Amino acid sequence: MTHPDADAIVVGSGFGGAVAAARLAQAGLSVIVLERGRRWRPGDFPRAARLDDGWLWNVDHGLYDVRWLGGMLAAQAAGWGGGSLAYANVFTRPFDDALPGRWPAHLRRRELDPYYDLAAHMLGVAPAGDDPRTGAPPARTALVEDLMGASDRPGATTRPKLAVTFGDPDTWRTNRYGAAQRGCAFVGECVIGCNHGAKNSLDLTYLAAAESAGARAVTDAEVTRIEPREGGYAVTTTTPSDPSAAPRVWTAPRVVLAAD
């Protein structure tokens, strides 16, 4: 491959793609990340009770791509940051006893814990605390804790560790990756996109680290074909926002496929 566009192309910017992009870029490789969705910034996430307000990918290339899989419905996020834009931020490690006996030995807790530790560091994981505006637990947290406190298992609740920035909810500050964030305001809208800027989604963590290390983000680029070419790969993309635009072909000796 004479003049590739990059040393590596990463398809998708969700958890798999974001980690790959960050580590490849930090290792000194030139990286292009192809993402079909848009960048969602605080204040951009839809809130109006209309399906054409940016909710659905199939309507106006919105946040959620909803797919019917026989008797099951799957909803996945589309955008720079993938599923992290619309997940609940909970960082929980599985109990080893919860893994079946056929689970590979090299993927059990003892072997995985160093990587959980690293992911927790990258995502800024912290336990949910009290609301700094009131000095009290959020209302829903207090309700559950009071309910369990009056039960026969008062110690059966725990506040989960979350990939969320806590602290002053009114002041913007720069995180370790150079992205602007502010503390959680406990509005409880994590799974429909954080308009407050407190959620430590991939666009503000791993992807920000990747871009800081030189990775190139290409949004509004949907991959339609991957084929071998001259010892590497050619990746064809179309432009969802402009179906009339001509397809583009990107080349690299390495491709990381991290989209579905």
Secondary structure, DSSP 8 states (H G I E B T S, - for coil): --S-S-SEEEE--SHHHHHHHHHHHHTT--EEEE-SS----TT-S--SS-TTTTTBHHHHS-SEEEEEETTEEEEEE-STTGGGGGS--B-----GGGS-TTS-GGGSHHHHHHHHHHHHHHTT-EE---BTTTTB--HHHHHHHHHHHTSS-TT-----EESB--S-SS--EE-TTS-EE--------GGG--SSS-B--GGGTHHHHHHHTT-EEE-S-EEEEEEEETTEEEEEEE-TT-TTS--EEEEES-EEE---
